């Protein structure tokens, strides 16, 4: 199979520069607890308000990896879509996510290769107050489906 055939066999087809997809995630205490069970990250800044108040955050915060996880689903479902495999990421965490709020993950196509089923997307996660929590890029390979 040629690489051009690989593009035509992806479920969503070849992404385009400028394509955008978004999703939201509410950072509830229950989701935070489940994520801690999965990850083993029981840092008290996620669960103990008194500890969190003494931290630089001054409030309960969500896991940084949960912020990334907000992007995983929209990348797998929509952009680049099914078969997407993250190959390299360059992320900066700019503000914490807060327990109790909704965050929005946004993916935007910024580069698409013609010779291989690969693309680069801009990734942003924003809090409900408009502050950006995570900003960066991901290089993706899209496995033929």
N, C-alpha and C positions, 0 to 999 in steps of 0.2 A: 504494500500500500504506500503510495507516495504521500508526502506531507500535505499536499493539497487535498488528497482524498481524506486524510485524517481530519482536516477542518470540516469537510462536508459531512462526516459521520458523527460529529458531536450533536447532541440533542438540540441545543439552542443555536447551533451554527456559530460562525465566527463572530466574536464580539467586535464592536466598532469603537473607535476613539470617540469619546463623548457620551457613550452609553452610561446610564446611571441606574443604580438600584439602592434601595434603602430598606431598613428594618428597624424595629424598636424592641427594646427589652426593658422590662421593669425589674429593677434590682431590689427584690423583696428580701426580707429576713429569711424566708424559707428557701429561696433560690440560693442565697448566700450560704446557708447551712449545707445544702446539698452539694454545692460546689466545693465547700471545704471538705466534705466527706470524700468526694472524688479525688481532689488534689492533695489532701493531707495538710493544706494550709489553714491552720487554726489560729493565725495571728489574732490577738485580742483586739486590734483596731477594727476588725470586721464584726465583733460580737459584744465587746464590753464597752459600754458608753463611757464609763469613768476613765478607762485607759485611753479611749479614743479622744476624749476631751483634753487629756494631757499631751497628746501627740501634736505634730504640726498640722494635722487635719482638723482637729477640734470637734470631729463628729465621726460616726461610723461610716466606713468606706467599703465599697465593693472590691473584690479581687481584681488586680490588673489583668490577669489572664481571662477573667470573665468579660472584661471589656473587649479583649481580642475575640473571645468566643462569639460576641455579638456580630462580628464580621464574618466568621466562619460559615454560619448558616446562609446568609444572603449571598455569599460567594458560591456556595455549593448549589443553591436553588436557582439563582438568577443571573449573576454576573461575576465571573465568566460563565458559570452554570455547571450542570452535572459533569463529572469527570475532572473538575478543577482540582489541581494539586498545587499547594503553595510550595514554591521552591526557595524563595528568599524574601525576607521582609526587612524593612528599615522603618522602625516605629519609634516615636517619641511620646512619652506619657507627659502631658502638659498640666492636667488637673485630675484630681481623683473623681471616681464615680461615687455617688453617695447612696447608701442604703435607703430605700424608700422612693427613689426617683426613677424616671424613665430615661433611658439613653437611646440615641439614634445612631445606628451605624450606616455609613454611606460609602458606596463603592463607585468609582468612576473610571472608565477605560481611558488610559492615557497613551498607551503604545500597543500596537498589534503587529506581530511579525507575519510577513507574507510567506516565509520559507518554512516555518514550523508552527505547530499549534501552541503558540505561547503568546502571552500578553502581560502587560504591566498595568496595575490598577492603583489609583490613589485611594487611600483609606482614611476615613475620618470618623471618629465617634464623638458625639456632642451630647452634653447634659441638657436637661430640661430648661436650665437657665441660659442656654446659648453658649456656655463655655466649652471649648474643645478639650476633650480628655485625652484623645489619642490622635496622632496625625502621622502619616507616612505612606509608604508604598509597598506593594507586594508583586513579585515576579511570579507568574503562574504558568503551569503547563496544563493543557486541557487534554486529558486522555480521551481517545476516541471511544464512543459509547456504542 
